[in-house]
Structure formats: structure tokens, C-alpha cells
Amino acid sequence: MDLDTYIAQTTGKVVSYDGIPADAGQCVQLVADYAVKVLGVKLPNYPIAANYWEKPVPGYTKIPYPNVPLRGDIVVFSENLPGSEGAGHIDICLSGSPSGYAGFDSNWGGNKTAHQVQHTYGYVYGFLWKGENMDYTRGVMGAMKFLAVRQTGDITDAEYEKYKDDVGAYVQYLTQVQAEHHIAPQPYPPPPGNIDKASVEDYISKNLQ
């Protein structure tokens, strides 16, 4: 499921991820549900939202504010957030800029339905990004398999279809980290603009061997 579909299906609803009635509509319930259904990476079970910055979150990379969040990032607020009773807050970034971001929230301002909110970065710890631990690892492994196939001769269409998404994820990762999260550029060439069979083979032959 993609983010747009998830928003369409959950807007205006009280989301319950763990099935416990008392937890329904809490911010963590929405984000935990999103993490599984859209990102495919389950969040650990922590008692408060701020813990998702203060404790390990396997499968995600922590990007501290003042970096700008990406669409789909999980935004984590400190327990010092006024009105949070020491729990902080957590939500989903829909779009970000240096001055603030549009979020998809539950239990913000007492509204326990899933809804959109315009936020500043006050009390924001940072963002959970699933890019490195998932797309990078998956992509590198895919590229290695792709290279192993190529060593035996030209890849077949079936082999290409099997590995092209992994190679595409790897290529995407190389530019996401440096361009979108403002991390120092790495000495990687830009990826092919169109991930088709010819450009993937050409990119791998020049840059990944």
C-alpha cells in the first residue's frame, strides 16, 4: 500500500493497531499501523511516543532536526511537548520545508481521528527514515545478485524482472541520502534517469563492479 492510499483509507477514522480499545486513536496507534501497512517495517512496542527517538528502532535511520523531513518519514516529538503529559507525539510527514511540515496525525489537539495538521518544528527530536536499513540493504544484495547473474553471460528477461527493483532501490538510496537529507555528498555518479533494462545494466557495468 502506498501513502496516498493509506491516507484515503484512514482519514477521519479512529485507528487501533493493537486492538486494545483504550489505545484507539492514540498517535502511536496510527503510526504503528502505517509502519506495517505502508513501510513494511514494524515498530517496537514502546509506552510513549518520545521513546521512538530515545530508544532503538530497528529498520529505521534517525535523522535529527534541523534536517527537513521527507514525505513518509515518521516525525518524533520530545516528551517536553506542551499538552502531551510527558509522552511526546509521533506522526507522519506528508511534506516538509525548512519552516514546518504537513503531518498526518492522530490525537493532536484532542482529535483522535486520523487527520492532517500543519506543524512547526517546536519540540521535534527528528525523523525516522526507513531508507538506509531497508532500501540500501535490499538494494545492495539485489545488485550483488544481479552482478553474479551477469558473470555467467547476458541476463535474461526473467532475471532482469527478478532483480531490477532491488537495483533501482540501491540507485535511489545513493541520491536520497545526500540530496534529500543534506548529508555530505558521496562519490557516487548520478543514477540513470530511467530505470529500464539497458540503463540498469550500463550503470552496474560502469559503477558497481
N, C-alpha and C positions, 0 to 999 in steps of 0.2 A: 504494500500500500504506500502511496506517496503522501506527502504532507498536505497537498490540496484536498485530496480525497478524505484524509483524516479530519481536516477542519470541517469539511462539508458534513461529515457523518456525526461529529460530536458537538458542534456549535449549539448552544442552548440546552445541552444535556448535563445532568449531574453524573460525572464519571466515577465508577467504582472499579478499581483494578483488583484489589484483594478480596472483594466480595463481603467485606465487613461493613454493615450498614452505617456504623458510627464514623467510618473513614470516608464515606462517599462525599465527593465534592471538595476534598482537600487538594491542595496544589500538587502534592506528591502523587496522588492517585492519577491525575491527568497525565503527568509527565512519565510516570512508570508505564502507563498504558501506551502512550505514544512511543516510548523507547522500544517496546517489544513489537508493536504493530508496524511502525514506520522504519525505525533504525535497525531493528533486529538484534538489539543488544540489551539484555535485561539489566536493570539497575539493581544494586544491592538493596536490601531492606534496612533502611535507617529510620530512626524515630522522628527526626526533624529534617526540614529541607536544607538547612545550613550544613548538615553533615555531609552532603554530597560534594562539598568543596573541602571540608576539613578531614575527610576520611577517604580511603582508596575507592576508586570507581573503575573497576577493571573494564577494559574495552573502550575507554574514552581517554582523550587527551585534555588536560586542563589548560585553558588559555586565559590568563589573567587580564582583567580590566587594567589599563585603558585600551587594550586592543578592541576592535569593533567586532561584534558577533556576526556570524553568518546566518542566513536563513536555515532553520533546522537545528541550530545549536540550542543546548539547554542552558538557561541562564540561572545562576545560583546567587541568592542574596544572603547577606550576613544575618546572624541572629539579632543584631542590633537594629534591624529594620523596625521602625515605629509601628505599633499595632500588631506585630507578629507574635507577641507574647514569648519572645526568645526563640522562636522556631525558624526565623528567616522566611524565605519564599523561593520557589522554583517555578520556572515557566519555559515556554518555547519561543525562540526568536523567529519572527516572520520576516523582518527586515531590519537592518541596523545602519546607523550613521554615527559620526563622532559625537553628536549631541544627545542621542537617545535611540530607542528601538521600539518597534511594534511587537508586542508579545501576544501569545495565546495562553490564557490563564484560567485557573480555577481558584476560587476562594481569595480573590483580590477585591478589597473593599466590601467584603461580606457576601459577594456574589459567588455562589458555589456552582453555577453552571459554567461550562466552557465558553469563553468569550474573548474578544480581542481588546487589548489595553495598550495605550501609548505610554511608554516608560522613559524616565531619565535613568542615569546610572547610579543614582544615590543608593548606597549600601550594597552595590553589586560586588561580589567577590570576583566573578569571572564566568567563563563559559565552558561547558563540557562539549567537546567535539569528538565525534566517533571516527573521524577521518584517518588518523595515523594508525591506530591499533587494528582497525578493520580493513579499510581500503588499501592501506600500504602493505600490510602483511599478505593479504589476499592477492594483491596485485603482483608483489614480488614473486610469490610462489607460482602464480599463473605465468609470469614472464619466464621463470626458470623452466617450467614445463614446456612452454612454447619453444624455448631455445633447444631443449632436448629433442623435441619433435623435429626441429629444423636440421639438426645434425644428421639425421637419417635421410634427408632429402627434402624436397619441397613439401610444405604442409598440404594436407587435403582440405577440402571444404569442410568436412565434418570436424577435423581437428581445429580448424580455424574457429568454427562456431563454438566449440567447447571452451576455448581459451581467450577469445577476443575480449570478453567482458573483464576478465582479470587483468589483462594487459591495459585495457582502457582505464581501469581503476588506478593502476600504478601510474600511468601517464598523468591522470587527473591529479593525483596526490602531489606530484612534483611541483605543480604550479599552485595548487591550493595553499600549501603551507607558506610559500614565500610571498605570493601575491595577495591572498585574502586575509592572512593572519599577520602580515607585516613582519615575518621572520626574515632574517638576513638571507638574501638570495643564495642558492646553491649553484654550483657549476653544472647545471643540467641544461641542455638545449630545450627550447620550447617544444611541446608535443605537436604531433600532426594535428592540423585543424579539423580534419575529418577522420574519425576512427573507422576506416574501411580496411579491407584486407591488404591492399597494396601499401598504404601508408603505415600500417602497423608493422608489416614485415620490413619495410625500409627503415623505420625508426629503430626497431630492435637490432637490425644488422649494423647500424651506424653507432648506436649508443649503449646497448645493453650487453654486448659480447666482450 
